[in-house]
Amino acid sequence: MDLPVTIGVDGSEASLAAADWAAREALLRGRPLRVLHALPLMPHLLPSGSRPARPAGDLLHEVRHVLAVRHPQLPVRTDEVHDAVTSALVAAGEDAELLVLGARGSGGFADLRVGSTALHVAAWAGSPTVLLPANGPGTHPREQVVVGLDARRPAEAALLFAFQAARRYGLPLRVVHAGAGPAGAGEGHSGESVLLARVLEPWQAAHPEVAVIADTEDAAPGPVLVEASAKARLLVLGRRPADRAGHLGPVAHAVLHHADCPVTVVPEA
């Protein structure tokens, strides 16, 4: 069965832009696109300002029409479900190759770059989850895929996702190992570089078509990865099982709130 790329939409500009990104990603992967809209279980109990501005059918019809015009060759399925948004999206991730969201939807505070729904889904979804920046990517050239890596505990699912993305996009992969500090390996910065090279050796052998940039930094990983995002088409982070209970950790939070490119959170088995 071809699992779809699934996009959650709520009618906001961010979610509609995310739908177009998800459509292009689905085409690259040769997968269908599922467009999902969650409806509140009892909308009449919501405050008037939180009620849907238009029927879900109208929204899904509009999204399908726009995608059909822009990507006529893409199979698109639309679904509406009556459930809490977070529950609906997490459930949808169980049957998706990739889950895509705008980092911030129509609710919440306008100055937040990442909303609570996006953070919850990224922390709980069983599939890789892409959050698209609320303000769109910056103007820098997008010349690489970036993955954040702890070379002492390499996140293999995230590495695999990053190598496959780099191959799919035809871009080099920059692997960033940051934050260990020069005393970590007992041999200073060069020891960290050797450690990273050893971790990457079998991956490079398995993916010879991907050019790899091994980058060891003594600085804190959050700021390093945010800076790297300025030239990245995609930034990839791993999420360990210990982080599953709704806690992404400070590095993931820093990256999700400040990255200048789409960020994928990949759960480890």
Solvent accessible surface area in square Angstrom, and as a share of the most:
residue,aa,sasa,rsa
1,M,202,0.90
2,D,86,0.45
3,L,62,0.31
4,P,19,0.12
5,V,0,0.00
6,T,0,0.00
7,I,0,0.00
8,G,9,0.08
9,V,7,0.04
10,D,56,0.29
11,G,24,0.23
12,S,17,0.11
13,E,142,0.64
14,A,24,0.19
15,S,5,0.03
16,L,43,0.21
17,A,66,0.51
18,A,0,0.00
19,A,3,0.02
20,D,23,0.12
21,W,32,0.11
22,A,0,0.00
23,A,0,0.00
24,R,109,0.40
25,E,8,0.03
26,A,0,0.00
27,L,61,0.30
28,L,83,0.41
29,R,34,0.12
30,G,55,0.53
31,R,71,0.26
32,P,40,0.25
33,L,1,0.00
34,R,35,0.13
35,V,0,0.00
36,L,4,0.02
37,H,18,0.08
38,A,13,0.10
39,L,23,0.11
40,P,34,0.21
41,L,115,0.57
42,M,110,0.49
43,P,57,0.36
44,H,124,0.55
45,L,118,0.59
46,L,54,0.27
47,P,92,0.58
48,S,90,0.58
49,G,79,0.76
50,S,69,0.44
51,R,116,0.42
52,P,61,0.38
53,A,110,0.85
54,R,89,0.33
55,P,88,0.55
56,A,7,0.05
57,G,41,0.40
58,D,79,0.41
59,L,5,0.02
60,L,13,0.06
61,H,132,0.59
62,E,61,0.27
63,V,4,0.02
64,R,99,0.36
65,H,110,0.49
66,V,52,0.30
67,L,3,0.01
68,A,53,0.41
69,V,101,0.58
70,R,140,0.51
71,H,19,0.09
72,P,107,0.67
73,Q,126,0.56
74,L,14,0.07
75,P,84,0.53
76,V,25,0.15
77,R,132,0.48
78,T,35,0.20
79,D,32,0.17
80,E,81,0.36
81,V,46,0.26
82,H,115,0.51
83,D,50,0.26
84,A,52,0.40
85,V,72,0.41
86,T,37,0.21
87,S,53,0.34
88,A,7,0.05
89,L,9,0.04
90,V,29,0.16
91,A,60,0.46
92,A,5,0.04
93,G,2,0.02
94,E,107,0.48
95,D,84,0.43
96,A,7,0.06
97,E,43,0.19
98,L,0,0.00
99,L,0,0.00
100,V,0,0.00
101,L,9,0.04
102,G,12,0.12
103,A,4,0.03
104,R,54,0.20
105,G,27,0.26
106,S,82,0.53
107,G,49,0.48
108,G,74,0.71
109,F,148,0.62
110,A,88,0.69
111,D,124,0.64
112,L,76,0.38
113,R,74,0.27
114,V,3,0.02
115,G,11,0.11
116,S,94,0.60
117,T,49,0.28
118,A,4,0.03
119,L,34,0.17
120,H,76,0.34
121,V,0,0.00
122,A,0,0.00
123,A,2,0.01
124,W,83,0.29
125,A,0,0.00
126,G,37,0.36
127,S,5,0.03
128,P,28,0.17
129,T,1,0.01
130,V,1,0.00
131,L,4,0.02
132,L,18,0.09
133,P,17,0.11
134,A,32,0.25
135,N,124,0.64
136,G,27,0.26
137,P,80,0.51
138,G,32,0.31
139,T,142,0.82
140,H,90,0.40
141,P,89,0.56
142,R,57,0.21
143,E,77,0.34
144,Q,17,0.08
145,V,0,0.00
146,V,0,0.00
147,V,0,0.00
148,G,13,0.12
149,L,12,0.06
150,D,60,0.31
151,A,3,0.03
152,R,106,0.39
153,R,143,0.52
154,P,43,0.27
155,A,9,0.07
156,E,106,0.48
157,A,33,0.26
158,A,1,0.00
159,L,0,0.00
160,L,75,0.37
161,F,20,0.08
162,A,0,0.00
163,F,0,0.00
164,Q,63,0.28
165,A,1,0.00
166,A,1,0.01
167,R,118,0.43
168,R,51,0.19
169,Y,26,0.10
170,G,65,0.62
171,L,36,0.18
172,P,40,0.25
173,L,0,0.00
174,R,53,0.19
175,V,0,0.00
176,V,2,0.01
177,H,3,0.02
178,A,16,0.12
179,G,38,0.37
180,A,40,0.31
181,G,16,0.16
182,P,75,0.47
183,A,92,0.71
184,G,41,0.40
185,A,39,0.30
186,G,68,0.65
187,E,120,0.54
188,G,22,0.21
189,H,82,0.36
190,S,73,0.47
191,G,5,0.05
192,E,2,0.01
193,S,46,0.29
194,V,65,0.37
195,L,43,0.21
196,L,0,0.00
197,A,53,0.41
198,R,167,0.61
199,V,25,0.15
200,L,2,0.01
201,E,117,0.52
202,P,83,0.52
203,W,44,0.15
204,Q,74,0.33
205,A,80,0.62
206,A,71,0.55
207,H,26,0.11
208,P,110,0.69
209,E,101,0.45
210,V,10,0.06
211,A,65,0.50
212,V,30,0.18
213,I,77,0.39
214,A,61,0.47
215,D,21,0.11
216,T,15,0.09
217,E,56,0.25
218,D,65,0.34
219,A,53,0.41
220,A,59,0.45
221,P,37,0.23
222,G,5,0.04
223,P,90,0.56
224,V,16,0.09
225,L,5,0.03
226,V,39,0.22
227,E,135,0.61
228,A,4,0.03
229,S,0,0.00
230,A,25,0.19
231,K,96,0.41
232,A,0,0.00
233,R,89,0.33
234,L,3,0.01
235,L,0,0.00
236,V,0,0.00
237,L,11,0.05
238,G,31,0.30
239,R,10,0.04
240,R,57,0.21
241,P,81,0.51
242,A,96,0.74
243,D,35,0.18
244,R,93,0.34
245,A,80,0.62
246,G,43,0.41
247,H,107,0.48
248,L,13,0.07
249,G,11,0.10
250,P,109,0.69
251,V,51,0.29
252,A,12,0.09
253,H,64,0.29
254,A,32,0.25
255,V,0,0.00
256,L,14,0.07
257,H,49,0.22
258,H,108,0.48
259,A,5,0.04
260,D,37,0.19
261,C,1,0.01
262,P,8,0.05
263,V,5,0.03
264,T,0,0.00
265,V,3,0.02
266,V,6,0.03
267,P,23,0.14
268,E,30,0.14
269,A,137,1.06
